[in-house]
Every structure is written in C-alpha cells, then in structure tokens.
Amino acid sequence: MTAISSRPSPICDSPARQAEAVCRNYLSNGRRQGNYWQVGDARNMPGRSMYVRLNDSPKGSAGKWTDAATGEHGDLLDVIQQSLGLLDFKDVADEARSFLSMPRPSPDPAERGMRAPPTPAGSAEAARRLISMSQPILGTLVETYLRGRGITALHETGSLRFHPRCYYRPGEDAPTETWPAMIASVTDLDGKLTGAHRTWLDPAGFSEVHLGRAPINTPRRAMGDLRGHAVHFGVCNDVMAAGEGIETMLSQRSALPAMPAIAALSAAHLSAILFPETLRRLYIARDNDLAGDGALATLVERGNSAGIETIVLTPQLGDFNEDLRLLGLDALKASLRVQIEPEDVVRFIAQPA
C-alpha cells in the first residue's frame, strides 16, 4: 500500500509522539505487548498480526507499523485513514489535528504542491477504496441488521461488506461523524466496480424505531456511477429479478433463493438498468408508491422493446421487506408462488425439506 503520510507535512511526525494514545483510540480492539501495540489490521479488526511500535528503538521509529499477514506497512496517519474509512488526505489531517488538539496551519502553497491529488469525492475510485477498507458481513453488525429485517438469504452476498467506522458528514459545514455501515458494491454487467452504496447502521443493533439503521437524517447514500448498474446477487442466465432496495431484493431471495437478483438502489436507476444479453424473462419487484409506478412503466416498456418478457411482482404491503417482516416467510412464498411462471416455481422457490 502507499502510505498516505509519505507526503511531507508537519502533521506527519505528530501522531508518533503520542503513538499509544492514537492506538488506544483508533485501534481499540488491540492491546499493548511490550513496546508494541498488537491488533488484527489497520481497520481495527481483532487479532495480532499487525504490530505498531510505540517508542523509538534501534529497530525503528515510534508509530511505524507492519501487518505480518499481508506485508502492508505504514504509520499512524494510515491507521487513522483506514480505521475511519477516510478517503482524502485533508480529512485524515483534520481528524489527526482534532485528536491531537493541534491548530490548523495556514495554507502553504509549497506543501500543497507536494501532496498527491485527492480522490474526487463520490468517484468510482473513492468507492473502490471504501470497499477495500471493509470486510465480509458474516458475524458483523450487517448480518445482525439483515436478520433483524427477517432476511435469511445471505448466500451470494459477496457484494455486501461491513465497515465498522464509516465516516458520515451531516452537511457541508458539519463535523464528520463515524457510524458502522453496510457497504454495497455497484457493478456493471461485466462485474467492473462503478460505485458503492452506504447504509449506516445503529451500533446498538436492530430496533423497530429505525429498523436497524443509524438515527441520522440520511442513513443511505450512494457514490460513483450508478446509472445502468446495480448491486448483484447471483449470476444472471435467462431469468432475473430487479428492484430498488437491497433489503427488498434480499427479502425476495429469502423466498426465491436460486433466482439471481439486482438492486438498482432507487426508482430512477431501476428504470435505467442494463439488460444482460442472455436475459429472456425479467421479474420486476415493485414498491407500492408513485415513484415505483413511474419506474415500473419505463422498465416494462424497455424490456418489451428488447424482446424480454417482463412480469411485475407486487407486494401485499409497502414493499417485499414489509411483507417478509410483518406477514412472514410462508406468506411471502405463497404470494410470489402465484405471481411467477409455473416453471419458475419449481426452479426457484425453496421446496419444503
């Protein structure tokens, strides 16, 4: 990896002078062992493969770290960056100054010239970095969140990741907060990453008040290039289901576990999804709202024009996750059974053991 702190800056030496304090705050899942702080990795995962030198010694400077499992190495600015999921040097520097109670320096043109250009906010590259800082969902708060919403279909969910401290900015001038988050990879038909979607989660776990999402104004945000692309679950052959939300499509997969599905993340993006060349039948999981109706009409027209059979699946309540949570899995299966083609009932609906 390229250490973010390899770019000269007066702040680069400061965290090392308080190495243990930085480790205790940003690597709280680790512990001190002699002159080292040991933890799983720079993202604050439990374990002991990464070690941070706490004081200068003949072997090296304080604040330098190495991950024996991956060979990665860096210093404490990298720890701040990865543990919080920050993408730009400015955000890392601001966080470090805040933690160390350092004054903000006056802009220095020479110093600015030595920094690498920041990753554009909301770009596909920023999405790639965020996803690389995340981890698989099993055993994490994301799994707790999904199961709290009644979702049992956690197979083929490699497109979902967990970030324990994903940064969230309520407004342009508001201070940055950190919340755990479900990170979803948005990809094109060839599997190329084009963006990411964040769902910030309540660290206290699932509750009916916020349905497991963090108690913030906008607990869901997307970044990157979404138009035509989606979050994929399974590989499409001739039949596929498409809908807006991740939770909606995973709810449907709880009843139709073998049917490939995509989540377009919004009504507008659902109407613009790209069709795989092999697609012959498209099931559209609609939401019972006006925005969903508009997207539905556009998508049906596009599908018919492309020679694709389109079949609309309608929930009994507001969406298929509401059906799953409030009516139960058996009721959802029964509802979908009469809406899909008979040949697909045998092919995709889970049969009783």
C-alpha positions in Angstrom: 0.0 0.0 0.0 1.1 3.6 -0.4 1.3 5.3 3.0 -0.8 8.5 3.0 1.8 10.1 5.3 4.6 9.6 2.8 3.7 13.0 1.5 5.6 15.6 3.5 3.5 17.5 6.0 4.2 19.0 9.5 1.5 16.8 10.9 3.1 13.5 9.8 5.5 13.4 12.8 2.9 14.4 15.4 0.9 11.2 16.0 4.1 9.2 16.6 4.8 11.3 19.7 1.5 10.1 21.1 1.6 6.6 19.5 0.0 4.7 22.3 -2.8 7.2 22.7 -3.5 7.0 18.9 -3.5 3.2 19.1 -5.9 3.1 22.1 -8.4 5.4 20.3 -8.2 4.1 16.7 -7.1 0.5 17.3 -9.3 -0.2 20.3 -9.6 -3.9 19.5 -5.8 -4.4 20.2 -3.6 -4.3 23.3 -0.1 -3.4 24.3 2.6 -6.0 24.3 5.9 -4.6 25.5 6.9 -1.8 23.1 4.2 -2.8 20.5 0.5 -2.4 20.1 -0.9 -5.6 18.5 -4.2 -5.8 16.6 -5.7 -7.6 13.6 -5.1 -4.9 11.0 -5.2 -1.2 10.4 -9.0 -1.3 10.1 -9.2 -2.2 13.8 -10.1 -5.8 13.4 -9.4 -8.1 16.4 -6.2 -10.2 16.1 -2.5 -10.0 16.5 -0.9 -9.9 13.0 -0.4 -6.2 12.9 2.0 -4.5 15.4 2.7 -0.8 15.9 6.0 0.4 17.5 5.1 2.7 20.5 8.5 4.2 21.2 11.7 4.9 19.2 14.1 2.0 19.3 17.1 0.7 17.3 14.7 -1.3 15.2 12.7 1.8 14.0 10.7 4.9 14.8 7.6 5.1 17.0 4.3 4.9 15.1 5.6 2.7 12.3 3.5 -0.5 11.8 3.7 -3.7 9.9 1.0 -6.3 9.1 2.7 -9.6 9.2 -0.2 -11.3 7.5 -0.3 -9.0 4.4 3.1 -7.3 4.3 1.5 -3.9 4.5 3.2 -1.2 6.5 2.8 2.4 7.2 2.5 4.9 10.0 -0.3 6.2 12.3 -1.8 8.6 9.7 -2.6 5.4 7.7 -4.2 3.9 10.8 -6.4 7.0 11.2 -7.3 6.8 7.5 -8.2 3.1 7.4 -9.9 2.8 10.8 -12.3 5.6 9.9 -12.6 4.9 6.2 -11.4 8.4 5.2 -10.6 8.9 1.6 -8.9 12.3 1.3 -5.7 13.5 2.9 -7.5 16.7 4.2 -10.0 14.6 6.2 -7.2 12.5 7.6 -5.2 15.6 8.6 -8.2 17.3 10.1 -9.0 14.2 12.2 -5.4 13.9 13.4 -5.3 17.6 14.4 -8.6 17.3 16.2 -7.4 14.2 18.1 -4.1 15.8 19.0 -5.6 19.2 19.7 -3.3 20.8 17.1 -4.0 24.2 15.5 -4.9 24.3 11.8 -2.0 25.7 9.8 -2.3 28.5 7.3 -2.4 27.2 3.7 1.1 26.5 2.4 1.3 26.5 -1.4 4.6 24.6 -1.4 3.2 21.9 0.9 0.0 21.6 -1.2 2.2 21.1 -4.2 3.8 18.0 -2.6 0.6 16.2 -1.9 -0.9 13.8 -4.3 -4.2 14.9 -5.8 -7.1 13.9 -3.6 -9.5 11.3 -4.8 -12.6 13.1 -6.2 -15.5 12.7 -3.7 -18.1 10.3 -4.9 -15.9 8.8 -7.7 -15.6 5.1 -8.6 -12.1 5.2 -7.2 -13.4 6.6 -3.9 -15.9 3.7 -3.9 -13.1 1.2 -4.6 -11.1 2.5 -1.7 -14.0 2.4 0.7 -14.8 -1.2 -0.3 -11.2 -2.3 0.1 -11.3 -1.0 3.7 -14.4 -3.1 4.5 -14.8 -6.7 5.5 -17.2 -9.7 4.8 -20.5 -9.4 6.5 -20.9 -12.7 8.3 -20.6 -12.3 12.1 -20.8 -8.5 11.8 -23.5 -5.9 12.5 -24.6 -6.1 8.9 -25.7 -9.7 9.5 -27.5 -8.6 12.6 -29.2 -5.8 10.7 -30.3 -8.1 7.8 -31.6 -10.9 10.1 -33.4 -8.2 12.2 -35.3 -7.4 9.0 -36.3 -11.0 8.6 -33.7 -11.7 5.8 -32.4 -15.2 5.8 -30.9 -15.3 2.3 -27.3 -14.5 3.0 -25.8 -16.7 0.2 -24.1 -15.0 -2.7 -23.8 -11.7 -0.8 -20.2 -11.0 -1.7 -21.3 -7.6 -3.0 -22.0 -6.6 0.6 -19.3 -5.6 3.1 -19.1 -4.1 6.6 -17.2 -1.0 7.7 -17.1 -0.6 11.5 -16.4 3.2 11.4 -17.6 4.7 8.1 -17.5 8.4 8.1 -20.7 10.4 7.7 -21.0 14.2 7.2 -24.5 15.5 8.0 -23.8 18.7 6.0 -21.0 20.5 4.2 -20.0 22.6 7.3 -20.9 19.9 9.9 -18.2 17.9 11.6 -17.5 14.4 10.4 -19.1 11.5 12.4 -18.4 7.8 12.2 -21.0 5.0 12.2 -20.9 1.4 11.3 -22.2 0.8 7.8 -23.2 -1.8 5.3 -21.2 -1.1 2.1 -22.6 -2.5 -1.2 -20.6 -2.8 -4.4 -22.3 -1.4 -7.5 -21.0 -3.1 -10.7 -21.7 -3.2 -14.4 -22.7 -6.3 -16.4 -19.0 -7.4 -16.6 -18.5 -7.2 -12.8 -16.5 -4.0 -13.0 -16.9 -1.8 -9.9 -18.6 1.6 -10.8 -19.8 2.8 -7.4 -20.8 2.0 -3.8 -23.8 2.4 -1.6 -23.6 3.0 2.2 -26.3 2.2 4.8 -25.3 3.5 8.1 -26.3 1.2 11.0 -27.3 1.6 14.6 -24.4 0.2 16.7 -27.0 -0.7 19.4 -28.4 -3.3 17.0 -31.9 -3.7 15.4 -34.9 -1.9 16.7 -38.3 -1.2 15.2 -37.8 2.5 15.6 -35.2 2.9 12.9 -35.3 -0.7 11.5 -31.7 -1.1 12.4 -30.4 2.0 10.6 -28.4 4.7 12.3 -30.5 7.5 13.8 -29.3 10.1 11.3 -31.0 12.3 8.7 -29.8 10.4 5.6 -28.8 6.9 6.6 -28.4 5.8 3.0 -26.1 7.4 0.4 -24.6 6.3 -2.9 -21.4 7.3 -4.6 -19.9 6.7 -8.1 -21.6 5.9 -11.4 -24.9 4.2 -10.7 -26.8 4.7 -14.0 -27.5 1.3 -15.6 -25.6 -0.5 -12.9 -26.7 -2.3 -9.7 -25.8 -4.4 -6.7 -25.8 -8.0 -7.9 -26.8 -11.2 -6.0 -26.1 -14.3 -8.1 -25.2 -14.6 -11.8 -27.9 -14.0 -14.4 -28.6 -16.5 -17.1 -32.1 -16.3 -18.7 -34.2 -15.2 -15.7 -33.6 -12.4 -13.2 -35.4 -10.2 -10.7 -34.8 -6.5 -10.3 -36.0 -3.9 -7.8 -35.0 -0.8 -5.9 -33.7 -1.6 -2.5 -31.1 -4.1 -1.2 -33.4 -5.2 1.6 -36.3 -5.6 -0.9 -34.3 -7.9 -3.2 -32.8 -10.0 -0.3 -36.3 -10.4 1.1 -37.4 -11.8 -2.3 -34.4 -14.1 -2.3 -35.4 -15.5 1.0 -38.4 -17.0 -0.9 -36.7 -17.4 -4.3 -33.2 -18.3 -3.2 -31.9 -19.5 -6.6 -33.2 -16.6 -8.6 -30.5 -14.0 -9.5 -31.4 -10.5 -8.4 -30.2 -7.0 -8.6 -30.9 -3.9 -6.5 -30.8 -0.7 -8.5 -30.9 1.5 -5.3 -33.6 4.0 -6.5 -36.7 4.1 -8.7 -34.9 6.3 -11.3 -31.9 3.9 -11.5 -34.3 0.9 -11.7 -35.9 2.2 -14.8 -32.4 2.5 -16.4 -30.8 -0.9 -15.6 -28.9 -2.5 -18.4 -30.0 -6.0 -19.5 -27.7 -9.0 -19.7 -27.5 -10.4 -23.2 -28.8 -13.8 -22.0 -31.9 -12.3 -20.2 -35.2 -13.6 -21.5 -37.5 -13.0 -18.6 -37.4 -10.2 -16.1 -39.3 -10.1 -12.8 -39.7 -6.6 -11.5 -40.2 -6.3 -7.8 -42.2 -3.1 -7.5 -42.6 -0.8 -4.4 -46.2 0.4 -3.7 -45.5 4.1 -4.3 -45.8 6.7 -7.1 -42.1 6.7 -7.8 -42.1 3.0 -8.1 -45.0 3.1 -10.6 -43.2 5.5 -12.9 -40.0 3.4 -12.9 -42.1 0.3 -13.5 -43.7 1.7 -16.6 -40.4 2.8 -18.1 -38.7 -0.6 -17.4 -41.6 -2.6 -18.8 -41.5 -0.6 -22.0 -37.7 -1.0 -22.3 -37.9 -4.7 -21.6 -40.7 -5.3 -24.2 -38.8 -3.3 -26.8 -35.7 -5.6 -26.2 -37.8 -8.7 -26.6 -37.6 -9.6 -22.9 -40.7 -10.9 -21.1 -41.4 -8.6 -18.1 -43.5 -9.7 -15.2 -44.4 -7.4 -12.3 -44.3 -8.7 -8.8 -46.5 -6.8 -6.3 -46.1 -6.9 -2.5 -49.1 -7.0 -0.3 -47.8 -4.1 1.9 -45.4 -1.3 1.0 -42.6 -3.5 -0.3 -41.4 -7.1 -0.1 -39.4 -6.5 3.1 -42.5 -5.3 4.9 -44.2 -8.5 3.6 -41.4 -10.6 5.0 -41.2 -8.9 8.4 -44.9 -8.4 9.1 -46.5 -11.3 7.3 -43.8 -13.9 7.5 -41.7 -16.0 5.0 -44.5 -18.5 4.3 -46.9 -15.7 3.4 -44.3 -14.2 1.1 -43.6 -17.5 -0.6 -47.4 -18.0 -1.1 -47.7 -14.5 -2.6 -44.8 -15.0 -5.0 -45.8 -18.5 -6.0 -49.0 -17.2 -7.7 -47.2 -14.3 -9.4 -44.3 -16.1 -11.2 -44.4 -18.6 -14.1 -45.2 -22.2 -13.1 -41.9 -23.4 -14.5 -40.1 -20.9 -12.2 -42.0 -22.1 -9.2 -40.2 -25.4 -9.5 -36.9 -23.8 -10.5 -36.6 -21.0 -7.9 -38.9 -21.4 -4.9 -37.4 -23.2 -2.0 -39.2 -26.5 -1.5 -40.1 -27.9 1.9 -37.5 -30.4 3.3 
